[in-house]
Amino acid sequence: MSKKKTPYLLLIPQILVTVFFLIGVIIGITQSLGVIPTFGLTKPTLQYYKEVLTRPDMRSSVRYSVQIAFSSALIATVAGVFLCALLVMHGKTRGGMMRIVQLPIVVPHVVAALFIINIFSRNGLLARIAYAFGLIADQQEFPMLIYDAKGIGIVLAYIWKEIPFIIYFVIALMANINGRLGEAAVNLGAGRWKAFFTVTLPLCKNTILSGFLILFVFVLGAYEMPFLLGATTPRALPVLAYIQYTHPDLRHRPYAMALNGIIIVISLLSAWVYFMLMKRTMKNLMEKK
């Protein structure tokens, strides 16, 4: 086999996956426009998108999903950056401490959901402790933290899973900047936290925002956590899309695809912002060289 052909042959699996993915996206968009000849739907229309954005139940699902995705990504990003700063300042960027940080990443989302149920439900660990210490007269008085309309349980689960991702995403760059420019600022008289907020953090801004966008898009399209920890109403977009897709009346299929279309549009906008951030970062690196 020619060495020149080897890279192209290795790309074949990726190309096939990309082709099948694009075919699926095209079919989904087509069906979201109401074109499903098998079901007797042949005329393109934006009716399903209009209904998704105007029907109270579906509109609340859109708002619910965006709220959960934004809240969990924002809190995880802020907490992850803070913990990352502590690790960098104390020189704990390798070894046993990073193994501990890594633990939530390797835990499957379904298992993480079970952890949240066992800890934060009204029959969970915290409710039992509160009852044992007389803080509540009955376990049912414990605040509703899962299966609630605000998605608190879902956000808690994603925060636990996402903070380590942010740490791993940012720590290499932050350690490098802090070790050079941050230490220089400290030697010139700035405190460690002042050097972090005025030197290290601004230089890590684009990377941090990129990590936030990745988390936001991931949570927006994720199914497991909202299905296991979410309320009966409103439903998260992926859960509602699945319900519409499996509805006995096949004419509900375009609604499912329209919901997925909304997720795709938001994801593409986030991907465009991510691309612009990375382009700016690469430009800054090239200028420094």
Secondary structure, DSSP 4 states (H G I P E B T S, - for coil): --TTTHHHHHHHHHHHHHHHHHHHHHHHHHHHTT-BGGGTB-S--SHHHHHHHHSHHHHHHHHHHHHHHHHHHHHHHHHHHHHHHHHHHTT-SSTHHHHHHHHHHHS-HHHHHHHHHHHHSTTSHHHHHHHHTTS-SSGGGS---SS-TT-HHHHHHHHHHHHHHHHHHHHHHHHHHIIIIIHHHHHTT--HHHHIIIIIHHHTHHHHHHHHHHHHHHHHH--HHHHHHS-SSSPPHHHHHHHHHT-SSGGGHHHHHHHHHHHHHHHHHHHHHHHHHHHHHHHHHHHH-
